[in-house]
Structure formats: C-alpha cells, structure tokens
Amino acid sequence: MTARLRNRKETPPCQWRYLEMETGYLFNENDHAALLSAVAKHREYKGLPSDPDTVLELVEAQLCLTLDDSRCHRDPGDTPQIIDKTHAIDGKLVLGFNKALFSFLKDGLQFANREEAQRRADICAACPLNKSLTQCSCSAFYKIIEKMIPAERRDKRISVCASCGCSLQAKVNMEDSVIQASTPDASNFPEWCWQPEVLAKTSKT
C-alpha cells in the first residue's frame, strides 16, 4: 500500500493539486472526486494507466507527501512525510543560506556546468515539491536570491523546493560543495531527487 488520505472530504493545505510527473501537467480542482476524474482523463488521453485504483494511489500518495499522520495513513515502508520548509523562513534556513553564500564566495563564484544544471532543473520541474513563489511565505526573500543568478541560467519551470526550502533557481546552478554546505542531510528528500546523490558524493570527499 501507499500513503492515503484519512478524510477525503477535508481539503489539504496545498488544495486539491496534483502534478502528473509523466507529462508535467498540473491539476488544481475543487474536490477529491473532481481531481481523480481529471487525472484519469488526462492519463487515458496520454496512453498512461488510468484505472481507478492506479489513479487513486498516485494522487493520494502525492497529496500525502507533505501531510502528517493526522491527515494520512501510512503503512510500514511507505514514504515518510516530507516536511514542507517553505511555510516560514526560520533560523536554519537563513543559516543554510549564509553557509552556501560563504562557500560560493570561497570557491570563486563558480557555477555547476550547464549540462549538470539542466539535468537537475529537469528533475525539479517534474517534481510535485517544486512550489511557486505564490505558495511560499516570504516570497521577497526568494526573489532576492533568484536575482543573484544570471538571467541565462534561470529556468522558468522551477522556483522553490519544499523539501529543503531553497531557491531552485540558485540550487540547481551551484557546485556540489555549495550544496553540501547549505544542506545538512538528505533525510527530507523524495527518492527521485538529485540532491541526496550530491550530498552522498561530497560527503565522501
């Protein structure tokens, strides 16, 4: 089994939203039933499995990514809750930013190579934890960070990572050492994220 909602009539804090990771299409519906119906029709049109059980499992597993156990039931082995770190700018996030900035300056303002930055951005663009600035608290803080990234390196598809609370415009472009400095561990990332791979690699060097 995968994580599932305890009460399908209660609107989640993130609303009835679902990102189809196979196609990149974002759904935003009024209720649980409408969301399932829209996703099923889209997946059928795209030639993807669209039977009710598959759609229900995909939608509820994604909705439960950032919901706690009071809202979702999880069986042993299910993906644990990912804490959404974009609700507020706290001391840890500011400290991580300061460490990243120091490492970036120390390394001579070097960016990751374009190919690697593009690979990361592609993964983030297809991730349901990629949140728009309008969904985040302190959006002005993120806008300031984004302006530090050259315009030619910005990707309109990505914005802020709910898993780490970082500006994705900045993070996908940073070298491994900067990511290691700003991110203490890999415990709050989904299995498809590229960041744990970088953290594991840099921690051995």
C-alpha positions as a Markdown table, in Angstrom:
| # | Residue | x | y | z |
|---|---|---|---|---|
| 1 | Met | 0.0 | 0.0 | 0.0 |
| 2 | Thr | 1.0 | 3.7 | -0.3 |
| 3 | Ala | 0.0 | 6.6 | 1.9 |
| 4 | Arg | -3.6 | 7.5 | 1.6 |
| 5 | Leu | -5.9 | 10.3 | 3.0 |
| 6 | Arg | -7.8 | 9.6 | 6.1 |
| 7 | Asn | -10.6 | 12.1 | 5.2 |
| 8 | Arg | -11.3 | 12.7 | 1.5 |
| 9 | Lys | -13.8 | 15.5 | 2.3 |
| 10 | Glu | -11.2 | 17.6 | 4.1 |
| 11 | Thr | -9.3 | 19.9 | 1.7 |
| 12 | Pro | -5.5 | 19.6 | 2.2 |
| 13 | Pro | -3.4 | 22.8 | 3.0 |
| 14 | Cys | -2.0 | 22.5 | -0.6 |
| 15 | Gln | -5.5 | 22.3 | -2.0 |
| 16 | Trp | -6.6 | 19.6 | -4.4 |
| 17 | Arg | -3.5 | 19.8 | -6.5 |
| 18 | Tyr | -1.6 | 17.1 | -8.4 |
| 19 | Leu | 1.4 | 17.2 | -10.8 |
| 20 | Glu | 1.4 | 14.4 | -13.3 |
| 21 | Met | 5.1 | 13.6 | -13.3 |
| 22 | Glu | 4.9 | 11.7 | -16.6 |
| 23 | Thr | 3.7 | 14.8 | -18.5 |
| 24 | Gly | 4.4 | 17.8 | -16.3 |
| 25 | Tyr | 0.7 | 18.8 | -16.3 |
| 26 | Leu | -0.5 | 20.5 | -13.0 |
| 27 | Phe | -4.1 | 19.9 | -11.9 |
| 28 | Asn | -5.9 | 22.2 | -9.4 |
| 29 | Glu | -9.5 | 21.0 | -8.8 |
| 30 | Asn | -12.3 | 21.8 | -6.3 |
| 31 | Asp | -12.6 | 18.4 | -4.6 |
| 32 | His | -11.2 | 14.9 | -4.3 |
| 33 | Ala | -13.6 | 13.4 | -6.9 |
| 34 | Ala | -13.0 | 16.1 | -9.4 |
| 35 | Leu | -9.2 | 15.7 | -9.1 |
| 36 | Leu | -9.4 | 11.9 | -9.6 |
| 37 | Ser | -11.6 | 12.4 | -12.7 |
| 38 | Ala | -9.4 | 15.0 | -14.3 |
| 39 | Val | -6.2 | 13.0 | -13.7 |
| 40 | Ala | -7.8 | 9.8 | -15.1 |
| 41 | Lys | -9.0 | 11.5 | -18.3 |
| 42 | His | -5.5 | 13.1 | -18.8 |
| 43 | Arg | -3.7 | 9.8 | -18.2 |
| 44 | Glu | -6.0 | 7.9 | -20.6 |
| 45 | Tyr | -5.5 | 10.6 | -23.3 |
| 46 | Lys | -1.7 | 10.3 | -22.9 |
| 47 | Gly | -1.8 | 6.5 | -23.0 |
| 48 | Leu | -0.9 | 6.0 | -19.4 |
| 49 | Pro | -2.6 | 3.6 | -16.9 |
| 50 | Ser | -5.8 | 5.3 | -15.9 |
| 51 | Asp | -7.8 | 2.7 | -14.0 |
| 52 | Pro | -9.4 | 4.0 | -10.8 |
| 53 | Asp | -7.1 | 2.1 | -8.4 |
| 54 | Thr | -3.9 | 3.4 | -10.1 |
| 55 | Val | -5.1 | 7.0 | -10.2 |
| 56 | Leu | -6.3 | 6.9 | -6.6 |
| 57 | Glu | -2.9 | 5.6 | -5.5 |
| 58 | Leu | -0.9 | 8.1 | -7.4 |
| 59 | Val | -3.0 | 11.1 | -6.4 |
| 60 | Glu | -3.2 | 10.3 | -2.7 |
| 61 | Ala | 0.5 | 9.3 | -2.4 |
| 62 | Gln | 1.4 | 12.7 | -3.8 |
| 63 | Leu | -1.0 | 14.6 | -1.7 |
| 64 | Cys | 0.3 | 12.8 | 1.4 |
| 65 | Leu | 4.0 | 13.7 | 0.6 |
| 66 | Thr | 3.9 | 16.8 | 2.9 |
| 67 | Leu | 0.9 | 15.8 | 5.2 |
| 68 | Asp | 1.4 | 14.4 | 8.6 |
| 69 | Asp | -0.1 | 11.2 | 10.0 |
| 70 | Ser | -3.2 | 13.0 | 11.4 |
| 71 | Arg | -4.3 | 13.5 | 7.7 |
| 72 | Cys | -2.7 | 10.4 | 6.1 |
| 73 | His | -2.4 | 6.8 | 6.9 |
| 74 | Arg | 0.9 | 5.2 | 6.2 |
| 75 | Asp | 1.9 | 1.6 | 6.2 |
| 76 | Pro | 5.4 | 0.4 | 7.3 |
| 77 | Gly | 7.7 | 1.0 | 4.4 |
| 78 | Asp | 5.7 | 3.9 | 2.9 |
| 79 | Thr | 7.5 | 7.2 | 2.1 |
| 80 | Pro | 7.6 | 9.2 | 5.3 |
| 81 | Gln | 6.2 | 12.7 | 5.5 |
| 82 | Ile | 8.4 | 15.3 | 3.8 |
| 83 | Ile | 8.4 | 18.5 | 5.9 |
| 84 | Asp | 7.4 | 21.5 | 3.8 |
| 85 | Lys | 10.1 | 24.1 | 4.7 |
| 86 | Thr | 8.6 | 26.9 | 2.7 |
| 87 | His | 5.9 | 27.9 | 5.2 |
| 88 | Ala | 8.2 | 30.3 | 7.0 |
| 89 | Ile | 11.8 | 31.5 | 6.9 |
| 90 | Asp | 13.4 | 30.1 | 10.1 |
| 91 | Gly | 16.9 | 30.3 | 11.6 |
| 92 | Lys | 18.1 | 27.0 | 10.0 |
| 93 | Leu | 17.1 | 28.2 | 6.5 |
| 94 | Val | 18.9 | 31.5 | 6.9 |
| 95 | Leu | 22.0 | 29.7 | 8.4 |
| 96 | Gly | 22.0 | 27.4 | 5.4 |
| 97 | Phe | 21.8 | 30.3 | 3.0 |
| 98 | Asn | 24.7 | 32.0 | 4.8 |
| 99 | Lys | 26.8 | 28.9 | 4.6 |
| 100 | Ala | 26.0 | 28.4 | 0.9 |
| 101 | Leu | 26.9 | 32.0 | 0.2 |
| 102 | Phe | 30.2 | 31.7 | 2.0 |
| 103 | Ser | 31.1 | 28.5 | 0.2 |
| 104 | Phe | 30.1 | 30.1 | -3.2 |
| 105 | Leu | 32.3 | 33.1 | -2.5 |
| 106 | Lys | 35.2 | 30.9 | -1.3 |
| 107 | Asp | 35.0 | 28.9 | -4.5 |
| 108 | Gly | 35.3 | 32.0 | -6.6 |
| 109 | Leu | 31.7 | 32.4 | -7.6 |
| 110 | Gln | 31.8 | 29.2 | -9.8 |
| 111 | Phe | 28.6 | 27.6 | -11.1 |
| 112 | Ala | 27.9 | 24.0 | -11.9 |
| 113 | Asn | 28.4 | 23.1 | -15.6 |
| 114 | Arg | 25.4 | 23.8 | -17.8 |
| 115 | Glu | 24.7 | 20.1 | -18.6 |
| 116 | Glu | 24.5 | 19.2 | -14.9 |
| 117 | Ala | 22.4 | 22.3 | -14.1 |
| 118 | Gln | 20.0 | 21.4 | -16.8 |
| 119 | Arg | 19.7 | 17.8 | -15.6 |
| 120 | Arg | 18.9 | 19.0 | -12.1 |
| 121 | Ala | 16.4 | 21.5 | -13.4 |
| 122 | Asp | 14.6 | 18.9 | -15.5 |
| 123 | Ile | 14.2 | 16.7 | -12.4 |
| 124 | Cys | 12.9 | 19.6 | -10.3 |
| 125 | Ala | 10.5 | 20.7 | -13.0 |
| 126 | Ala | 8.8 | 17.3 | -12.8 |
| 127 | Cys | 8.7 | 17.2 | -9.0 |
| 128 | Pro | 5.5 | 18.0 | -7.1 |
| 129 | Leu | 7.6 | 19.6 | -4.3 |
| 130 | Asn | 8.6 | 22.4 | -6.7 |
| 131 | Lys | 6.5 | 25.2 | -5.4 |
| 132 | Ser | 5.7 | 28.6 | -7.0 |
| 133 | Leu | 6.6 | 31.8 | -5.1 |
| 134 | Thr | 2.9 | 32.5 | -4.6 |
| 135 | Gln | 2.7 | 29.3 | -2.5 |
| 136 | Cys | 5.6 | 30.3 | -0.3 |
| 137 | Ser | 6.0 | 32.5 | 2.7 |
| 138 | Cys | 8.5 | 35.4 | 2.4 |
| 139 | Ser | 8.5 | 35.3 | -1.4 |
| 140 | Ala | 10.5 | 38.6 | -1.4 |
| 141 | Phe | 13.4 | 36.6 | 0.2 |
| 142 | Tyr | 13.4 | 34.1 | -2.6 |
| 143 | Lys | 13.2 | 36.8 | -5.3 |
| 144 | Ile | 16.4 | 38.4 | -3.9 |
| 145 | Ile | 18.2 | 35.1 | -4.2 |
| 146 | Glu | 17.0 | 34.5 | -7.7 |
| 147 | Lys | 18.3 | 37.9 | -8.9 |
| 148 | Met | 21.8 | 36.7 | -7.9 |
| 149 | Ile | 21.6 | 34.1 | -10.7 |
| 150 | Pro | 22.5 | 35.2 | -14.2 |
| 151 | Ala | 19.4 | 35.5 | -16.4 |
| 152 | Glu | 20.7 | 33.0 | -18.9 |
| 153 | Arg | 20.9 | 30.4 | -16.2 |
| 154 | Arg | 17.3 | 30.8 | -14.8 |
| 155 | Asp | 14.7 | 28.3 | -15.7 |
| 156 | Lys | 11.0 | 29.5 | -15.6 |
| 157 | Arg | 9.8 | 26.0 | -14.8 |
| 158 | Ile | 11.3 | 25.9 | -11.3 |
| 159 | Ser | 11.0 | 28.1 | -8.2 |
| 160 | Val | 11.3 | 26.9 | -4.6 |
| 161 | Cys | 11.9 | 23.4 | -3.1 |
| 162 | Ala | 9.5 | 22.4 | -0.4 |
| 163 | Ser | 12.0 | 19.7 | 0.8 |
| 164 | Cys | 14.9 | 22.0 | 1.7 |
| 165 | Gly | 13.3 | 25.4 | 1.5 |
| 166 | Cys | 15.9 | 26.6 | -1.1 |
| 167 | Ser | 15.5 | 28.7 | -4.2 |
| 168 | Leu | 15.8 | 26.1 | -7.0 |
| 169 | Gln | 17.0 | 28.8 | -9.4 |
| 170 | Ala | 20.1 | 29.1 | -7.3 |
| 171 | Lys | 20.5 | 25.5 | -6.1 |
| 172 | Val | 20.5 | 23.7 | -9.5 |
| 173 | Asn | 23.3 | 26.0 | -10.6 |
| 174 | Met | 25.5 | 25.6 | -7.5 |
| 175 | Glu | 28.6 | 23.3 | -7.4 |
| 176 | Asp | 28.5 | 20.3 | -5.2 |
| 177 | Ser | 30.5 | 21.9 | -2.4 |
| 178 | Val | 27.9 | 24.7 | -2.1 |
| 179 | Ile | 25.0 | 22.3 | -1.9 |
| 180 | Gln | 26.8 | 20.3 | 0.8 |
| 181 | Ala | 27.5 | 23.5 | 2.8 |
| 182 | Ser | 23.8 | 24.6 | 2.7 |
| 183 | Thr | 22.1 | 21.2 | 3.2 |
| 184 | Pro | 22.8 | 19.3 | 6.4 |
| 185 | Asp | 21.4 | 15.9 | 5.4 |
| 186 | Ala | 19.3 | 14.0 | 2.8 |
| 187 | Ser | 16.5 | 12.8 | 5.1 |
| 188 | Asn | 13.8 | 15.1 | 3.8 |
| 189 | Phe | 14.0 | 14.5 | 0.1 |
| 190 | Pro | 11.9 | 12.1 | -2.1 |
| 191 | Glu | 13.6 | 9.1 | -3.8 |
| 192 | Trp | 13.7 | 10.8 | -7.2 |
| 193 | Cys | 15.5 | 13.9 | -6.1 |
| 194 | Trp | 19.1 | 14.6 | -7.3 |
| 195 | Gln | 20.2 | 16.3 | -4.1 |
| 196 | Pro | 20.9 | 13.1 | -2.0 |
| 197 | Glu | 23.2 | 11.9 | -4.7 |
| 198 | Val | 25.2 | 15.1 | -4.5 |
| 199 | Leu | 25.3 | 15.0 | -0.7 |
| 200 | Ala | 26.4 | 11.4 | -0.6 |
| 201 | Lys | 29.2 | 12.1 | -3.2 |
| 202 | Thr | 30.5 | 15.2 | -1.5 |
| 203 | Ser | 30.4 | 13.7 | 2.0 |
| 204 | Lys | 33.0 | 11.1 | 0.9 |
| 205 | Thr | 35.5 | 13.6 | -0.5 |
